[in-house]
């Protein structure tokens, strides 16, 4: 993959990007990028960071060459922050921070160039692991620490046969209709590229205006998140319900990685306690049993839903010793960490695929409040 240094961001982007929200998909019981081994990044007996969000105005982007001011939750409120040039600069800065967090194994979820709850948790985890003040904000010290990785934000990429081959078809929302399909592949080439590069399809379309994302050989620009050093195998998985994150630890309790997660609901609470991984299944079929779901549609029957990235549990199922519970992917990555689940631990497909490659039968799983 050829690297492209970024005036590209300034050349390609107009106004700041808004993220689209999709409908939630049910879950139930029933790949990942395995790459090189990074050193642990936290002190032993890692605990989730506790930064809280306070809605405030986002700052105006700094002058070129200057470190950024702290990013806060909430939409811009000042007249200066509403200026299109300032919005574009802030978008570029947030996009770079998200890419660097992903490369450092503190996933911000779906990369979209916008500040939200998943990015706040990723920043908090990164700050704690690096011995910085835990604020969940993109302050000067955090920006400088992230930028010790000097990799470009975007890289160029030529669309390959696998990216455009399809078949691409709309995915029905009804579980009975899903079960009738031969496979649950991507609805569009942009959806598949989004998962490949950990980004929202809307971001890729914004970065590549006028480009045909379904044409073999088309040169596009994408977030620079593929090919980073791989992690060592995890000895323990710890999920924090309130923080909505999943962490991987080594045998000494050092943090290896952090991912946003959806972790249960009032109707189907996360089963707090100590469990084990029973096994890992990639590209699973989905065994739908409406009796297990309080919100099943009237008339639904047991069904086997075919495999594919738009399968309700995505591209990986990590079975837990608690019956009917697991860690898995999702067809709607933009909602991970922002919506409830049916008691399971839901990750983006790319995170689920990575975790599936780092755990095995017998790995300890701790589910915490």
N, C-alpha and C positions, 0 to 999 in steps of 0.2 A: 504494500500500500504506500503510495507516494505522499510525502508530507508537504503541506502547503502552509507557509507562514502567513499570519493573519493581519494584514490589511484586508484579507478576504472578508472578515466579519463586517468591516465598515463598508466595503464595496457591495456586499450582498444583502445587507439587512436594511429595511426601512424602519417602520415603527415597531414598538415592542409587541411581542407575540402574546396573544391570549390563549390560555389552555382550554381545550374542549373537554366536557365531562360526559362520559358514556353511562349506559344503564348497568346496574349491578347484575352479576351472574351468580346463580346459586352454586353451592359447593356440596361435596360429599366424599365418601371414600372412593376408592376405585375397586438444546441439551446443552447441553452446556458447553461452555468454553473452558476447557482445561488448559491452562497455560503455565510457566516456570515457577522458586519458592521464596516469598517475601518474608522478611523478619517480623516477629510479633511487634505490635504497636502500642501496647498498654502495660500498665503495672499489673502484677498478679492480683487475683481475686477481683477482677474488673466488675464494677457496678455501673448501671446505666446512668448517664448524665441527667441532671435534674433541671436544666434551664427551662424557664417558663416563658411563653410568648406574651408580649404586650403590644396590642395594635398601636402603631405610631406611623408617622410619615416616613417614606423612603427618601434617602438623601439624594441630592443632585450628584451626578457622576463627577469624579475628580478630574483635574487637568491632566493632560498626558504626562506620564512619568511619575505621577503622584499616587501614593497608596489611597485606597478608597476609604470613605467614612463607613461606619457600621451600618449594616443593612438591618432593618427592623421589619416586623410583620406589618401587613396592612397596605392599602393602596396609597400612592403618592398623594399628598394633601396640599403641598405648597404650589404656588404659581410656577416657580422655577422647575419643579419636578414634572409639571405637565408639559414642559417644552419638548417638542419632538426630538431635538438633538440630544437633550439630556436623557430622555427615555431610551433612545437608541444606545447611548453610551452605557446606561445602567443595564440594559438588556445584554449587551456584549460582555459586561463584567460578570453578571450573574451566570451567563452561559459558561464562561471560562471557569468560574468557581465550581459549577456543577460537574463539568468535565474533569477537573482536577480532583474533586471529591470521589468521583467514580473510579478514577485511576488509582486513588489511594485506598480503595476498598471500603469507603464510607458512602454507600449508594444513596444518592438523593432521589431514587426512584426514576420515573420517566423524565429525562432531560428535556426541559422546555424553555429555559431562560427566564423563568419566573420564580420569585421567592414564595415558598409556602411551607406547610408543616413538615413535609419530608425533608426539605433542604435544611430547615432549622434543626431537625434531629440529627442529620448528617453532620452539620457544623458542630453541634454539641458533642457528638461522639469523637470527631476529629480533634476538637479542642482538648477534651479530657485525655485522649491518648497521647497528645503532644505536650501535655503539661501546661496548657494555656488556660486562661480564665474561661470558664464555661458560661457562655452567654447565648449561644445559638445564633449569633450575629456575625456578619462578615466584617469584623473589625480589622484594624491595620495589622495586628500581630497574626491573625488567622490568614489574612490575604498573603502576607509575606511567607508564612509557613507553607501554604499551598503552593506558592510559586517557586519553591525550591525544586519543584518539577517544572522544567522549562519547556516541556513539550508543547507544540502548537495546539490551540483549541480545536481546530478543524484539520482534516486531511482530505485529500482527493481520493476518489474511489470510482472505478469503472464497473458498471453494473454487469454482473456475471449471469450465466445461464440459469443458475439456481434462483437468482433474485427475480427473474421475469417469467419463469416457466409456468407457474401456477399449478393446477387450475385455480383461478380466483373466482369466488362466488360469494354472494351475500350469505351471512350466517343468521339463521332464524333465531328468534328469542325463545320460542316454545321448545321445551325439552323433548316432547314427542316428535316434533319436526326435525330437531337435531339428530335424533336417533335414526331417521330415515336416510341420512346422507352417508356416502361411502367414507368420507373423511371430513374433518373440520379444519381445513387449511385457512390461509389468510383470505380476507375479503378483497384486498387490494395489494399491489406491490409495495405501496408506501407503508402499509401495516407491517409487512415482513421486514422491510428495511428498518423501520422504527425499532423492532425487537432486536435486530442484529446490532444496531448501534445505540441501544438503550435510550432512544429518543421518541418524542411524540411525532406521529406522522405529520402533524401540522408544522412542527419545527422544520422537518426535512423539506417540506414543500416551500416553506418560507425561505430557507437557505438556498433553494434551487429553483427559483421562479423561472418559468419558461422551459424547464427541463422535463422530458418525458421519463418518469420514474419506472416505466414498464418497458423501456427499449434497451435491448442488449447493447453493451458497450458505452452507453451514455456516461460521461464523466460528471460526477456530482461531488459535493463536499459533505462530510459527515463528522459528527463528534469523534474525537480521537480517543476512543475507549477500548479498542480491540488490540490484542497482542501485548498487554501489560503483564508483568511477572505474575505467575500463578501463586496461589497460597499453599502452605503446608496443610496436610489433613487436619481436621478439627477433632479434638478430644471431647468437646462438650458444646452443646447448643443451648443458649439461654434466650428465652423470649420474655419480653417485658410488655405486659398487657397495657398499662397506662401510657407508656412511652410509644407503643406501637412499633417496636423494633425487634428484630432477631439478630443475635450476635453469635459469632463463632469464636471459641477460645481454644488455646492449646492446652497441653497437659499441665502446664504451670499456672494456668489461669490468665495468660496474656491474651489480649484481644487480637484476633486475626482479621475480622471483618464485621461490618454492620450493615443491615438492610432494613428498609421500611417494611412493615407487615400489617395486614388486617388480622385482628386477633379475637374473634368472637363477638357476641352481642348479648343483650338482655335475655333473649329467648334461648340462645345457645352460647353460654359463657365459656371462656377458655378454661379447660380443665387444669386448674392450678395444681402443681405438684411435680414430682420427679418421675420421668418415664424413660423408655429406651426406644431406639430406632429398631424396628423389626426387619426392615428391608427397604430398598430403593428401586423404583420402577420408572423407567423413562418412557415417554410417549404412551401413557396409559390410556386404555379405554375407561369409561366412566360408568359405573353400575348405579344407576339412578333408582332409588327406592322412595316413593313419595311418602311412605309411612314414617320416614326419618326426618321429614321436614314439616315444620308447623305452617309454612307458607306455600306448600305444594298446591298446584292448581287442581280444582275439582275435575275428576275424570282422568287424572294422570295415572299411569300404570308403571310397573317396573319396566326399565328399558336399559339397554346397553348402548351408550353413546360412543361413537367412534373416536379414535385418537386424532390428535392434531393440536396445533397451538391455540385454536379456539374451542377445544374441549373444556368443560367447566373447571377441570383441575390443571389445565395447561399442559406443559411438556414434561412434568415430573411429579411423581407422587412419592413422598417419603413417609412410610407407614410407621405409626407410633404404637407402643404397647397398649395404649388406651384404645379400645375397639371403636372403629369408625372415625378415628381422628388421624390427621396427618399434616405434613407441611407440603405445600404444593404451589403450582403456578396459577395463572389466571389469564383469561382472554381479554381482560380490561385493565391493563397496567396503570392507566391514569388514576384509577380508584384505589390502588393499594395504599394502605396507611390512612385512608380518608373515609372509608366505609367499613361497616361491620361485616363479619363473616358468620357462617353457621357453626362456629366453634373451632374450626380448623385454623391453621396458620397459613395465610395466603400471601405469596410473594409475587413479584413480577416474574414472567417466564425466564428471563435471563438470570435473575437472582436464584430462582428455584433450581435451574440447571446447574449453576455454579455450586450451590450448596449440596446438591445431589452428588457431585463429584468429590466432595470433601468429607463426607460422612459415610458410615457403613453400619451394618447390623451390629447392635450393641453399643453404639455411641449414645452417651447420656444426653437427655433432653430435660431441661428444667424450665417449667412454665411459671412465671411469677406475676404477681399483681403489678 
